[in-house]
């Protein structure tokens, strides 16, 4: 983590005025992933007793927003989802372990890789059920894009994820999204 420079400011968020520290940071606040656990309840399942894909996507989107905020200490909204792959179903009563990590950045956008796994309570073994990239844009109180700290890959694995996220982003741009 980089050095923090502090300046006292009066700012507004959501129409209210608050005093606090303005923080100028050259790097991200945290590059650690966020992991959340959700339970599959009856209202989350279809006639086959499996988790609705839309519900899983919502869980994954929430994790992407959380890790983006942890990374940049900003508010984020989802701008796009790419390469979401549903591999296996989850069932009523299963736990869903969702892990999100920022793997790519541009001026206002965090590219987040999200992996969801089901956990059967009788065995407590995880099985990947879905993964994909979520692209989140940092916004201010007026819903305008704001800059975020930049992620710099270190190592082959991080560079590989960066390249995959960049390819997904490029494909979305060329498709006009």
C-alpha positions as a Markdown table, in Angstrom:
| # | Residue | x | y | z |
|---|---|---|---|---|
| 1 | Unk | 0.0 | 0.0 | 0.0 |
| 2 | Unk | 1.2 | 3.5 | -0.8 |
| 3 | Unk | 1.7 | 6.5 | 1.4 |
| 4 | Unk | -1.3 | 8.6 | 2.3 |
| 5 | Unk | -1.4 | 12.4 | 2.1 |
| 6 | Unk | -4.1 | 14.0 | 4.3 |
| 7 | Unk | -6.0 | 17.3 | 3.8 |
| 8 | Unk | -9.0 | 18.4 | 5.8 |
| 9 | Unk | -12.0 | 19.2 | 3.6 |
| 10 | Unk | -15.7 | 19.7 | 3.8 |
| 11 | Unk | -17.6 | 17.5 | 1.4 |
| 12 | Unk | -21.1 | 16.5 | 0.4 |
| 13 | Unk | -22.5 | 13.1 | -0.1 |
| 14 | Unk | -26.1 | 12.4 | -0.9 |
| 15 | Unk | -27.1 | 16.0 | -0.2 |
| 16 | Unk | -25.6 | 16.1 | 3.3 |
| 17 | Unk | -22.5 | 18.0 | 4.3 |
| 18 | Unk | -19.7 | 16.2 | 6.3 |
| 19 | Unk | -16.2 | 17.1 | 7.4 |
| 20 | Unk | -13.5 | 14.6 | 7.0 |
| 21 | Unk | -10.1 | 13.8 | 5.4 |
| 22 | Unk | -9.5 | 13.9 | 1.7 |
| 23 | Unk | -7.1 | 11.1 | 1.0 |
| 24 | Unk | -4.7 | 11.2 | -2.0 |
| 25 | Unk | -3.3 | 7.8 | -2.5 |
| 26 | Unk | -1.1 | 6.6 | -5.3 |
| 27 | Unk | -2.2 | 2.9 | -5.0 |
| 28 | Unk | -5.3 | 0.9 | -4.0 |
| 29 | Unk | -6.4 | 0.7 | -0.4 |
| 30 | Unk | -6.6 | -3.1 | -0.5 |
| 31 | Unk | -5.9 | -5.7 | -3.1 |
| 32 | Unk | -7.3 | -8.5 | -0.9 |
| 33 | Unk | -10.3 | -10.4 | -2.2 |
| 34 | Unk | -13.8 | -10.3 | -0.6 |
| 35 | Unk | -15.5 | -13.6 | 0.2 |
| 36 | Unk | -19.1 | -13.8 | 1.2 |
| 37 | Unk | -21.4 | -16.7 | 2.1 |
| 38 | Unk | -25.0 | -16.9 | 1.2 |
| 39 | Unk | -27.6 | -19.7 | 1.8 |
| 40 | Unk | -29.9 | -21.0 | -0.9 |
| 41 | Unk | -33.5 | -20.6 | 0.4 |
| 42 | Unk | -36.7 | -22.0 | -1.1 |
| 43 | Unk | -37.6 | -18.6 | -2.7 |
| 44 | Unk | -34.2 | -18.7 | -4.5 |
| 45 | Unk | -35.0 | -21.9 | -6.4 |
| 46 | Unk | -36.9 | -23.0 | -9.4 |
| 47 | Unk | -39.2 | -26.1 | -10.0 |
| 48 | Unk | -36.1 | -28.3 | -10.1 |
| 49 | Unk | -35.0 | -27.1 | -6.6 |
| 50 | Unk | -31.9 | -25.4 | -8.1 |
| 51 | Unk | -30.7 | -21.8 | -7.6 |
| 52 | Unk | -32.0 | -19.3 | -10.1 |
| 53 | Unk | -29.2 | -18.1 | -12.4 |
| 54 | Unk | -30.4 | -14.5 | -11.8 |
| 55 | Unk | -30.1 | -14.9 | -8.1 |
| 56 | Unk | -26.6 | -16.2 | -8.4 |
| 57 | Unk | -25.7 | -13.3 | -10.7 |
| 58 | Unk | -27.1 | -10.9 | -8.0 |
| 59 | Unk | -24.9 | -12.5 | -5.3 |
| 60 | Unk | -21.8 | -12.3 | -7.5 |
| 61 | Unk | -22.6 | -8.7 | -8.5 |
| 62 | Unk | -22.8 | -7.7 | -4.8 |
| 63 | Unk | -19.4 | -9.3 | -4.1 |
| 64 | Unk | -18.0 | -7.4 | -7.1 |
| 65 | Unk | -19.3 | -4.1 | -5.7 |
| 66 | Unk | -17.9 | -4.9 | -2.2 |
| 67 | Unk | -14.4 | -5.7 | -3.4 |
| 68 | Unk | -14.4 | -2.6 | -5.7 |
| 69 | Unk | -15.3 | -0.4 | -2.8 |
| 70 | Unk | -12.7 | -2.0 | -0.6 |
| 71 | Unk | -10.1 | -1.5 | -3.3 |
| 72 | Unk | -10.8 | 2.2 | -4.0 |
| 73 | Unk | -12.9 | 3.5 | -1.1 |
| 74 | Unk | -15.5 | 4.7 | -3.6 |
| 75 | Unk | -19.1 | 3.9 | -4.5 |
| 76 | Unk | -19.5 | 1.7 | -7.6 |
| 77 | Unk | -22.2 | 0.7 | -10.0 |
| 78 | Unk | -22.1 | -2.2 | -12.5 |
| 79 | Unk | -21.4 | -1.2 | -16.1 |
| 80 | Unk | -21.2 | -4.7 | -17.6 |
| 81 | Unk | -20.8 | -8.4 | -17.0 |
| 82 | Unk | -18.8 | -10.6 | -19.3 |
| 83 | Unk | -17.9 | -14.2 | -19.8 |
| 84 | Unk | -20.2 | -15.5 | -17.0 |
| 85 | Unk | -20.0 | -19.3 | -17.1 |
| 86 | Unk | -22.6 | -21.4 | -15.2 |
| 87 | Unk | -20.9 | -24.8 | -14.7 |
| 88 | Unk | -23.1 | -26.7 | -12.2 |
| 89 | Unk | -26.3 | -26.0 | -10.2 |
| 90 | Unk | -26.6 | -25.2 | -6.6 |
| 91 | Unk | -29.5 | -26.6 | -4.6 |
| 92 | Unk | -31.8 | -25.5 | -1.8 |
| 93 | Unk | -29.9 | -25.6 | 1.5 |
| 94 | Unk | -26.5 | -25.3 | -0.1 |
| 95 | Unk | -24.2 | -22.5 | 0.9 |
| 96 | Unk | -22.7 | -20.3 | -1.8 |
| 97 | Unk | -19.2 | -19.1 | -1.2 |
| 98 | Unk | -18.5 | -16.1 | -3.5 |
| 99 | Unk | -15.0 | -14.7 | -3.9 |
| 100 | Unk | -14.3 | -11.5 | -5.8 |
| 101 | Unk | -11.0 | -9.9 | -6.6 |
| 102 | Unk | -10.0 | -6.7 | -8.6 |
| 103 | Unk | -7.8 | -7.9 | -11.4 |
| 104 | Unk | -7.9 | -5.0 | -13.8 |
| 105 | Unk | -8.4 | -1.2 | -13.7 |
| 106 | Unk | -8.8 | 1.7 | -16.1 |
| 107 | Unk | -9.3 | 5.4 | -15.2 |
| 108 | Unk | -12.8 | 4.9 | -13.6 |
| 109 | Unk | -13.4 | 1.2 | -13.9 |
| 110 | Unk | -12.5 | -1.9 | -11.8 |
| 111 | Unk | -12.5 | -5.2 | -13.5 |
| 112 | Unk | -13.4 | -7.9 | -11.0 |
| 113 | Unk | -13.1 | -11.6 | -11.4 |
| 114 | Unk | -15.8 | -13.4 | -9.4 |
| 115 | Unk | -15.9 | -17.1 | -8.6 |
| 116 | Unk | -19.0 | -18.8 | -6.9 |
| 117 | Unk | -18.8 | -22.2 | -5.3 |
| 118 | Unk | -21.5 | -24.4 | -3.8 |
| 119 | Unk | -20.9 | -26.0 | -0.4 |
| 120 | Unk | -23.0 | -29.1 | 0.4 |
| 121 | Unk | -23.5 | -29.0 | 4.2 |
| 122 | Unk | -23.2 | -32.8 | 4.5 |
| 123 | Unk | -19.7 | -32.9 | 3.0 |
| 124 | Unk | -18.4 | -29.3 | 3.4 |
| 125 | Unk | -16.5 | -29.6 | 0.1 |
| 126 | Unk | -16.6 | -26.7 | -2.4 |
| 127 | Unk | -17.5 | -27.1 | -6.0 |
| 128 | Unk | -17.1 | -24.2 | -8.5 |
| 129 | Unk | -20.5 | -23.4 | -10.1 |
| 130 | Unk | -19.9 | -20.1 | -11.9 |
| 131 | Unk | -17.3 | -17.5 | -12.7 |
| 132 | Unk | -16.9 | -14.4 | -14.7 |
| 133 | Unk | -15.9 | -10.8 | -15.0 |
| 134 | Unk | -17.8 | -7.8 | -13.6 |
| 135 | Unk | -16.9 | -4.3 | -14.6 |
| 136 | Unk | -17.7 | -1.7 | -12.0 |
| 137 | Unk | -17.5 | 2.1 | -12.5 |
| 138 | Unk | -16.7 | 4.4 | -9.5 |
| 139 | Unk | -19.2 | 7.3 | -9.1 |
| 140 | Unk | -19.7 | 10.4 | -7.0 |
| 141 | Unk | -22.9 | 11.6 | -5.3 |
| 142 | Unk | -24.0 | 13.0 | -8.7 |
| 143 | Unk | -23.6 | 9.6 | -10.4 |
| 144 | Unk | -20.6 | 10.9 | -12.4 |
| 145 | Unk | -17.6 | 8.7 | -13.0 |
| 146 | Unk | -14.6 | 9.4 | -10.7 |
| 147 | Unk | -11.0 | 8.2 | -11.0 |
| 148 | Unk | -9.8 | 5.2 | -9.0 |
| 149 | Unk | -6.4 | 4.0 | -7.9 |
| 150 | Unk | -4.8 | 1.7 | -10.5 |
| 151 | Unk | -4.0 | -2.0 | -10.1 |
| 152 | Unk | -0.6 | -3.1 | -11.2 |
| 153 | Unk | -0.3 | -6.9 | -11.7 |
| 154 | Unk | 2.7 | -8.6 | -10.0 |
| 155 | Unk | 3.5 | -12.0 | -11.2 |
| 156 | Unk | 2.4 | -14.3 | -14.0 |
| 157 | Unk | -1.0 | -15.2 | -12.5 |
| 158 | Unk | -2.1 | -11.6 | -11.9 |
| 159 | Unk | -0.8 | -10.6 | -15.4 |
| 160 | Unk | -2.8 | -13.5 | -16.9 |
| 161 | Unk | -6.0 | -12.4 | -15.2 |
| 162 | Unk | -5.4 | -8.8 | -16.2 |
| 163 | Unk | -5.0 | -9.9 | -19.9 |
| 164 | Unk | -8.3 | -11.9 | -19.7 |
| 165 | Unk | -10.1 | -9.0 | -18.2 |
| 166 | Unk | -8.7 | -6.6 | -20.8 |
| 167 | Unk | -9.7 | -9.0 | -23.6 |
| 168 | Unk | -13.2 | -9.2 | -22.2 |
| 169 | Unk | -13.4 | -5.4 | -22.0 |
| 170 | Unk | -12.0 | -5.0 | -25.5 |
| 171 | Unk | -14.6 | -7.5 | -26.9 |
| 172 | Unk | -17.4 | -5.5 | -25.2 |
| 173 | Unk | -16.2 | -2.2 | -26.6 |
| 174 | Unk | -16.0 | -3.6 | -30.1 |
| 175 | Unk | -19.5 | -5.0 | -29.8 |
| 176 | Unk | -20.7 | -1.5 | -28.9 |
| 177 | Unk | -21.5 | -2.1 | -25.2 |
